[in-house]
Every structure is written in C-alpha cells, then in structure tokens.
Amino acid sequence: MSQVDFYILPSQDEEAKHLFACRLAEKAYKKNYNIIIQTKSNETTQKIDDQLWSFRNDSFIPHEIIDNEIDASKKSIIISSYHQHQTSAILINLSNLINKKSDRFERIIEIVPNDNEAKKEARVRFKQYRDMGHEVISHII
C-alpha cells in the first residue's frame, strides 16, 4: 500500500496550496521521481502549469498536461484532472477525490489549506485512505 502524507498549511490561500505543490514537485523531480499532479479541474491544471514555469526564477521543471490514461512512468511530471492514471512514484493530489488507482502509487501527497471546510474534507479522505490500508501521516507546516 501507499504512504499518504497530509500537509496542513498555515495559510487558507489556494495559491499557497499550489505553490507548495510546485515546491514538492521540484524536490521530487530533483530526486528523479515520476510525479502526477492530480487537479480538480482544467482551470487548476492550467494554473499549476503556469506556476511550474514561473514559480522560481532560477529553475526549470519540465512537465506536461495530459488528460487521458497514460503510463506515467514514461514522463517526469504530469499535470492532469484525469483521475485514473496507470502508475507513478508520487501523486500530488490537489483534487478532493481519491485516485481510483491509489494503491499503484508509492506515495500520495494531500495538501490542505488551513480552512475549516478544507480540513473537514481532508478528514474524510484521511479516513478513506486509512480504511483502504494505506499508511497515513499528517504534517502541520
């Protein structure tokens, strides 16, 4: 089963959530992991795409937007609102849905703004992951 890490941010801002996702993607990319950033919509996909190009002046993070089923092990970073990818080392989940193939990831990252509604939704996903047999860990940033 996967390790699922919930990162609780100090900010309620959705942009802070996206920036944190970019930083985690950069860190994983530098360690040669394959990454899928799962978004909740095409609009969010585009925002993450834009941020990965510009969130840091001194780095470049190659990535691609794909919204169909692919073998993610052949790419470095994929951004997508499609929720049934084959496999990848790391899933950064920015949607409110658990990936239907969550057991195929080594690690799943959930980023939660410090907002009561977001935390309530995250608690539901936390319990679902745990009930599915995943190792679930919380981190307060």
Residue frames as a rotation matrix with the C-alpha (Angstrom) as fourth column:
MET 1
0.571 0.821 0.000 0.00
0.821 -0.571 0.000 0.00
0.000 0.000 -1.000 0.00
SER 2
0.099 -0.474 0.875 0.96
0.449 -0.763 -0.465 3.63
0.888 0.439 0.137 -0.43
GLN 3
-0.489 -0.210 -0.847 2.20
0.826 -0.423 -0.372 6.10
-0.280 -0.882 0.380 2.11
VAL 4
0.244 0.632 0.735 -0.21
0.694 -0.644 0.323 9.04
0.677 0.432 -0.596 2.23
ASP 5
-0.630 -0.508 -0.588 1.06
0.766 -0.530 -0.363 12.34
-0.127 -0.679 0.723 3.63
PHE 6
0.540 0.782 0.312 -1.35
0.759 -0.613 0.222 15.12
0.365 0.117 -0.924 4.53
TYR 7
-0.680 -0.731 -0.057 0.35
0.709 -0.637 -0.301 18.53
0.184 -0.245 0.952 4.71
ILE 8
0.504 0.822 -0.265 -1.70
0.863 -0.488 0.129 21.08
-0.024 -0.294 -0.956 6.65
LEU 9
-0.281 -0.620 0.733 -0.64
0.672 -0.672 -0.311 24.56
0.685 0.406 0.605 5.53
PRO 10
-0.635 0.031 -0.772 -0.63
0.647 -0.524 -0.554 27.64
-0.421 -0.851 0.312 7.79
SER 11
-0.854 0.259 -0.451 -2.45
-0.408 -0.871 0.274 29.61
-0.322 0.418 0.850 5.09
GLN 12
-0.012 0.928 0.373 -6.05
0.140 0.371 -0.918 29.39
-0.990 0.041 -0.134 3.87
ASP 13
0.134 -0.004 -0.991 -4.96
-0.774 -0.625 -0.102 30.63
-0.619 0.781 -0.087 0.44
GLU 14
0.859 0.236 0.454 -5.45
0.092 0.800 -0.592 28.30
-0.503 0.551 0.666 -2.57
GLU 15
0.759 -0.642 -0.107 -2.39
-0.386 -0.312 -0.868 29.89
0.524 0.700 -0.484 -4.21
ALA 16
0.018 -0.747 0.665 -0.28
-0.993 0.064 0.099 28.80
-0.116 -0.662 -0.740 -1.23
LYS 17
0.452 0.245 0.858 -1.52
-0.232 0.961 -0.152 25.25
-0.861 -0.131 0.491 -1.83
HIS 18
0.992 -0.060 0.115 -0.47
0.126 0.232 -0.965 25.44
0.031 0.971 0.237 -5.48
LEU 19
0.459 -0.874 0.159 2.93
-0.740 -0.476 -0.476 26.91
0.492 0.101 -0.865 -4.64
PHE 20
0.064 -0.383 0.922 3.56
-0.815 0.513 0.270 24.19
-0.576 -0.769 -0.279 -2.06
ALA 21
0.765 0.273 0.584 2.67
0.084 0.856 -0.510 21.58
-0.639 0.439 0.632 -4.70
CYS 22
0.873 -0.485 -0.047 5.20
-0.184 -0.238 -0.954 23.14
0.452 0.841 -0.297 -7.10
ARG 23
0.149 -0.857 0.493 7.92
-0.976 -0.207 -0.065 23.07
0.158 -0.472 -0.867 -4.44
LEU 24
0.212 -0.014 0.977 7.20
-0.464 0.878 0.113 19.41
-0.860 -0.478 0.180 -3.64
ALA 25
0.956 0.150 0.253 7.17
0.150 0.489 -0.859 18.53
-0.252 0.859 0.445 -7.36
GLU 26
0.612 -0.790 -0.021 10.52
-0.588 -0.438 -0.679 20.26
0.528 0.428 -0.733 -7.81
LYS 27
-0.006 -0.614 0.789 12.02
-0.950 0.249 0.186 18.40
-0.311 -0.749 -0.585 -4.86
ALA 28
0.437 0.243 0.866 10.73
-0.113 0.970 -0.215 15.03
-0.892 -0.004 0.451 -6.13
TYR 29
0.996 -0.073 -0.046 11.85
-0.044 0.018 -0.999 15.80
0.074 0.997 0.015 -9.69
LYS 30
0.335 -0.934 0.121 15.38
-0.871 -0.356 -0.338 16.53
0.359 0.008 -0.933 -8.49
LYS 31
-0.249 -0.362 0.898 15.36
-0.710 0.699 0.085 13.08
-0.659 -0.616 -0.431 -6.84
ASN 32
-0.824 -0.148 -0.547 14.32
-0.553 0.417 0.721 11.53
0.121 0.897 -0.426 -10.20
TYR 33
-0.607 0.714 0.349 10.81
0.275 0.600 -0.751 10.52
-0.746 -0.360 -0.561 -9.16
ASN 34
-0.771 0.531 0.353 7.95
0.329 -0.143 0.933 10.38
0.546 0.835 -0.065 -11.63
ILE 35
-0.817 0.435 -0.378 5.13
0.175 -0.438 -0.882 12.64
-0.549 -0.787 0.282 -10.46
ILE 36
-0.377 0.788 0.487 1.47
0.674 -0.128 0.728 13.16
0.636 0.603 -0.482 -11.26
ILE 37
-0.951 0.248 -0.185 -0.19
-0.056 -0.726 -0.686 16.33
-0.304 -0.642 0.704 -10.04
GLN 38
-0.508 0.849 0.146 -3.89
0.811 0.415 0.412 15.50
0.289 0.328 -0.899 -9.97
THR 39
-0.984 0.177 0.031 -6.09
-0.179 -0.958 -0.223 18.60
-0.010 -0.225 0.974 -10.16
LYS 40
-0.453 0.886 0.101 -9.79
0.328 0.271 -0.905 19.14
-0.829 -0.377 -0.413 -9.69
SER 41
0.700 0.712 -0.059 -10.39
0.247 -0.319 -0.915 20.95
-0.670 0.626 -0.399 -12.97
ASN 42
0.366 -0.531 0.764 -8.84
0.902 0.000 -0.432 22.02
0.230 0.847 0.479 -16.25
GLU 43
0.763 -0.043 0.645 -8.63
-0.075 -0.997 0.022 25.56
0.642 -0.065 -0.764 -14.82
THR 44
0.801 -0.490 0.343 -6.50
-0.394 0.001 0.919 24.34
-0.451 -0.871 -0.193 -11.90
THR 45
0.527 -0.608 0.594 -4.41
0.727 0.685 0.057 22.27
-0.441 0.402 0.803 -14.30
GLN 46
0.500 -0.298 0.813 -3.62
0.583 -0.578 -0.571 25.42
0.640 0.760 -0.115 -16.27
LYS 47
0.852 -0.168 0.496 -2.76
-0.431 -0.763 0.481 27.37
0.298 -0.624 -0.723 -13.10
ILE 48
0.681 -0.623 0.385 -0.32
0.000 0.525 0.851 24.68
-0.733 -0.580 0.357 -11.98
ASP 49
0.474 -0.482 0.737 1.17
0.880 0.277 -0.385 24.55
-0.019 0.831 0.556 -15.48
ASP 50
0.644 -0.186 0.742 1.76
0.110 -0.938 -0.330 28.31
0.757 0.294 -0.584 -15.37
GLN 51
0.839 -0.301 0.453 3.24
-0.538 -0.341 0.771 28.15
-0.077 -0.891 -0.448 -11.88
LEU 52
0.656 -0.631 0.414 5.65
0.433 0.764 0.479 25.35
-0.618 -0.135 0.774 -12.73
TRP 53
0.402 -0.501 0.766 7.07
0.789 -0.235 -0.568 27.58
0.465 0.833 0.301 -15.47
SER 54
0.102 -0.269 0.958 7.42
0.082 -0.957 -0.277 30.63
0.991 0.107 -0.075 -13.25
PHE 55
0.911 0.386 -0.147 7.31
0.185 -0.064 0.981 29.91
0.369 -0.920 -0.130 -9.51
ARG 56
0.527 -0.812 -0.253 11.10
0.331 -0.077 0.940 30.10
-0.783 -0.579 0.228 -9.25
ASN 57
0.797 -0.220 -0.563 13.37
-0.539 -0.680 -0.497 32.31
-0.273 0.700 -0.660 -11.36
ASP 58
-0.087 -0.992 -0.087 16.38
-0.975 0.067 0.210 30.03
-0.202 0.104 -0.974 -11.12
SER 59
-0.672 -0.167 0.722 14.91
-0.156 0.984 0.082 26.66
-0.724 -0.058 -0.687 -12.03
PHE 60
-0.308 0.575 -0.758 13.07
-0.921 0.021 0.390 24.83
0.240 0.818 0.523 -14.77
ILE 61
-0.521 0.227 0.823 10.76
-0.321 0.841 -0.435 21.92
-0.791 -0.491 -0.366 -14.07
PRO 62
-0.830 0.210 -0.517 9.79
-0.490 0.172 0.855 20.01
0.269 0.962 -0.040 -17.22
HIS 63
-0.579 0.727 0.368 6.19
-0.005 0.449 -0.894 18.92
-0.815 -0.520 -0.257 -17.20
GLU 64
-0.933 0.346 -0.103 3.29
-0.085 0.067 0.994 18.07
0.350 0.936 -0.033 -19.45
ILE 65
-0.356 0.902 0.243 -0.50
-0.756 -0.125 -0.642 18.37
-0.549 -0.413 0.727 -19.29
ILE 66
-0.864 0.166 -0.475 -2.27
-0.204 0.747 0.632 15.11
0.460 0.643 -0.612 -20.15
ASP 67
-0.399 0.803 0.443 -5.97
-0.836 -0.120 -0.535 14.39
-0.376 -0.584 0.719 -19.63
ASN 68
0.593 0.563 -0.575 -6.26
-0.681 0.732 0.014 10.77
0.429 0.384 0.818 -20.62
GLU 69
0.867 -0.233 0.441 -4.95
-0.160 0.708 0.688 7.43
-0.473 -0.667 0.576 -19.45
ILE 70
0.547 -0.782 -0.300 -1.23
-0.491 -0.010 -0.871 7.06
0.678 0.624 -0.389 -19.96
ASP 71
0.602 -0.490 -0.630 1.66
0.729 0.659 0.184 5.22
0.325 -0.570 0.754 -18.42
ALA 72
0.962 -0.131 0.241 3.02
-0.198 -0.941 0.276 7.99
0.191 -0.313 -0.930 -16.22
SER 73
0.604 -0.789 0.110 6.27
0.308 0.359 0.881 6.12
-0.735 -0.498 0.460 -15.64
LYS 74
0.129 -0.541 0.831 7.46
0.992 0.078 -0.104 7.41
-0.009 0.837 0.547 -19.05
LYS 75
0.365 0.053 0.929 7.22
0.260 -0.964 -0.048 11.09
0.894 0.259 -0.366 -18.06
SER 76
-0.739 -0.655 -0.158 8.76
0.377 -0.207 -0.903 13.19
0.558 -0.727 0.399 -15.30
ILE 77
-0.779 0.532 -0.330 5.88
0.099 -0.417 -0.904 15.44
-0.619 -0.737 0.272 -14.22
ILE 78
-0.659 0.683 0.315 2.32
0.497 0.081 0.864 15.20
0.565 0.726 -0.393 -15.48
ILE 79
-0.844 0.526 -0.104 -0.47
-0.278 -0.595 -0.754 17.62
-0.459 -0.607 0.649 -14.57
SER 80
-0.784 0.580 -0.221 -3.96
0.030 0.392 0.919 16.31
0.620 0.714 -0.325 -15.11
SER 81
-0.408 0.748 0.524 -7.57
-0.902 -0.242 -0.358 16.43
-0.142 -0.619 0.773 -13.96
TYR 82
0.278 0.402 -0.873 -7.99
-0.536 0.819 0.207 12.83
0.797 0.410 0.443 -15.19
HIS 83
0.153 -0.121 0.981 -8.18
-0.988 0.013 0.156 10.58
-0.031 -0.993 -0.117 -12.12
GLN 84
0.870 0.200 0.451 -7.26
-0.235 0.972 0.023 7.09
-0.434 -0.126 0.892 -13.35
HIS 85
0.331 -0.825 -0.458 -3.58
-0.910 -0.150 -0.386 7.14
0.250 0.545 -0.800 -14.27
GLN 86
0.586 -0.142 -0.798 -1.73
-0.078 0.970 -0.230 3.84
0.806 0.197 0.558 -14.56
THR 87
0.619 -0.482 -0.620 1.22
0.785 0.397 0.475 4.31
0.017 -0.781 0.624 -12.27
SER 88
0.354 -0.633 0.688 3.74
-0.106 -0.759 -0.643 6.78
0.929 0.155 -0.336 -10.94
ALA 89
-0.507 -0.606 -0.613 6.00
0.570 0.298 -0.766 7.04
0.647 -0.738 0.194 -7.94
ILE 90
-0.812 0.147 -0.565 4.30
0.409 -0.548 -0.730 10.11
-0.417 -0.824 0.385 -6.47
LEU 91
-0.110 0.837 0.536 0.79
0.777 -0.264 0.572 11.51
0.620 0.479 -0.621 -6.73
ILE 92
-0.958 -0.021 -0.285 0.27
0.191 -0.791 -0.581 15.09
-0.214 -0.611 0.762 -5.56
ASN 93
-0.341 0.925 0.170 -3.49
0.903 0.272 0.333 15.26
0.261 0.267 -0.928 -5.14
LEU 94
-0.992 0.037 -0.124 -4.95
-0.007 -0.972 -0.236 18.76
-0.129 -0.233 0.964 -5.48
SER 95
-0.372 0.923 -0.100 -8.47
-0.294 -0.015 0.956 17.48
0.880 0.385 0.277 -6.09
ASN 96
-0.256 0.366 0.895 -10.97
-0.963 -0.012 -0.271 16.45
-0.089 -0.930 0.355 -3.44
LEU 97
0.797 0.544 -0.262 -11.16
-0.586 0.801 -0.123 12.93
0.143 0.251 0.957 -4.87
ILE 98
0.093 -0.734 0.672 -9.12
-0.431 0.579 0.692 9.87
-0.898 -0.354 -0.263 -4.04
ASN 99
-0.303 -0.302 -0.904 -7.49
-0.952 0.137 0.273 8.46
0.042 0.943 -0.329 -7.16
LYS 100
0.704 0.711 -0.007 -9.24
-0.711 0.704 -0.002 5.21
0.003 0.006 1.000 -8.12
LYS 101
0.698 -0.545 -0.465 -5.86
0.260 0.798 -0.545 3.52
0.667 0.259 0.698 -8.51
SER 102
0.672 -0.398 0.624 -4.32
-0.673 -0.680 0.291 4.90
0.309 -0.615 -0.725 -5.32
ASP 103
0.776 -0.371 0.510 -2.68
-0.117 0.709 0.695 1.59
-0.620 -0.599 0.507 -4.46
ARG 104
0.716 -0.504 0.483 -0.42
0.687 0.385 -0.616 1.93
0.125 0.773 0.622 -7.54
PHE 105
0.546 -0.525 0.653 1.48
-0.240 -0.845 -0.478 4.91
0.802 0.104 -0.588 -6.15
GLU 106
-0.262 -0.712 -0.651 4.44
0.636 0.380 -0.672 4.67
0.726 -0.590 0.353 -3.80
ARG 107
-0.706 -0.026 -0.708 3.44
0.600 -0.552 -0.579 7.92
-0.375 -0.834 0.405 -2.14
ILE 108
0.082 0.786 0.612 0.39
0.786 -0.429 0.445 10.17
0.613 0.445 -0.653 -2.20
ILE 109
-0.858 -0.369 -0.358 0.55
0.508 -0.714 -0.482 13.78
-0.078 -0.595 0.800 -1.07
GLU 110
0.260 0.945 0.200 -2.53
0.863 -0.320 0.391 15.68
0.433 0.071 -0.899 0.02
ILE 111
-0.850 -0.519 0.093 -2.13
0.448 -0.803 -0.393 19.43
0.278 -0.292 0.915 0.58
VAL 112
0.132 0.956 -0.262 -4.73
0.931 -0.029 0.365 21.02
0.341 -0.292 -0.894 2.85
PRO 113
-0.379 -0.178 0.908 -5.20
0.009 -0.982 -0.189 24.78
0.925 -0.063 0.374 3.34
ASN 114
-0.898 0.014 -0.440 -5.82
0.440 0.064 -0.896 25.88
0.015 -0.998 -0.063 6.93
ASP 115
-0.596 0.801 0.050 -9.53
-0.719 -0.561 0.410 26.32
0.356 0.208 0.911 6.29
ASN 116
-0.419 0.449 0.789 -12.30
-0.636 0.476 -0.608 24.60
-0.648 -0.757 0.086 8.24
GLU 117
0.668 0.726 -0.164 -14.11
-0.606 0.404 -0.685 23.25
-0.431 0.557 0.709 5.16
ALA 118
0.308 -0.647 -0.698 -10.88
-0.712 0.329 -0.620 22.04
0.631 0.688 -0.359 3.54
LYS 119
-0.701 -0.590 0.401 -9.83
-0.699 0.455 -0.552 20.32
0.144 -0.667 -0.731 6.75
LYS 120
0.017 0.808 0.589 -13.27
-0.662 0.451 -0.598 18.69
-0.749 -0.380 0.543 7.08
GLU 121
0.809 0.246 -0.533 -12.99
-0.585 0.425 -0.691 17.27
0.056 0.871 0.488 3.54
ALA 122
-0.103 -0.945 -0.312 -9.41
-0.734 0.283 -0.618 16.15
0.672 0.165 -0.722 4.25
ARG 123
-0.476 -0.017 0.880 -10.53
-0.786 0.458 -0.416 14.24
-0.395 -0.889 -0.231 7.36
VAL 124
0.631 0.756 0.176 -12.94
-0.539 0.589 -0.602 12.23
-0.559 0.285 0.779 5.20
ARG 125
0.663 -0.458 -0.592 -10.17
-0.489 0.333 -0.806 11.38
0.567 0.824 -0.003 2.72
PHE 126
-0.365 -0.808 0.462 -7.78
-0.884 0.145 -0.444 10.60
0.292 -0.570 -0.768 5.62
LYS 127
-0.091 0.436 0.896 -10.24
-0.659 0.648 -0.382 8.02
-0.747 -0.625 0.229 6.97
GLN 128
0.874 0.437 -0.213 -10.88
-0.432 0.497 -0.753 6.57
-0.223 0.750 0.623 3.50
TYR 129
0.242 -0.876 -0.416 -7.16
-0.681 0.152 -0.716 6.13
0.691 0.457 -0.560 2.85
ARG 130
-0.533 -0.444 0.720 -6.66
-0.843 0.353 -0.405 4.52
-0.075 -0.823 -0.563 6.25
ASP 131
0.268 0.746 0.609 -9.64
-0.572 0.632 -0.523 2.19
-0.775 -0.209 0.596 5.69
MET 132
0.864 -0.015 -0.504 -8.10
-0.465 0.360 -0.809 1.17
0.193 0.933 0.304 2.34
GLY 133
0.839 -0.538 -0.080 -4.97
0.522 0.755 0.396 0.05
-0.152 -0.374 0.915 4.20
HIS 134
0.367 -0.721 0.587 -2.65
0.311 -0.500 -0.808 2.93
0.876 0.480 0.041 3.32
GLU 135
-0.144 -0.497 -0.855 -0.16
0.986 -0.141 -0.084 4.29
-0.079 -0.856 0.511 5.85
VAL 136
0.459 0.440 0.772 -1.46
0.521 -0.837 0.167 7.80
0.720 0.325 -0.613 6.59
ILE 137
-0.272 -0.647 -0.713 0.64
0.953 -0.287 -0.103 10.56
-0.138 -0.707 0.694 8.19
SER 138
0.808 0.522 0.272 -0.22
0.541 -0.841 0.008 14.19
0.233 0.140 -0.962 9.00
HIS 139
-0.389 -0.912 -0.133 2.27
0.920 -0.375 -0.116 17.06
0.055 -0.168 0.984 8.90
ILE 140
0.778 0.550 -0.304 1.48
0.573 -0.819 -0.015 20.55
-0.257 -0.163 -0.953 10.18
ILE 141
0.017 -0.780 0.626 3.59
0.873 -0.293 -0.389 23.03
0.487 0.554 0.676 8.22
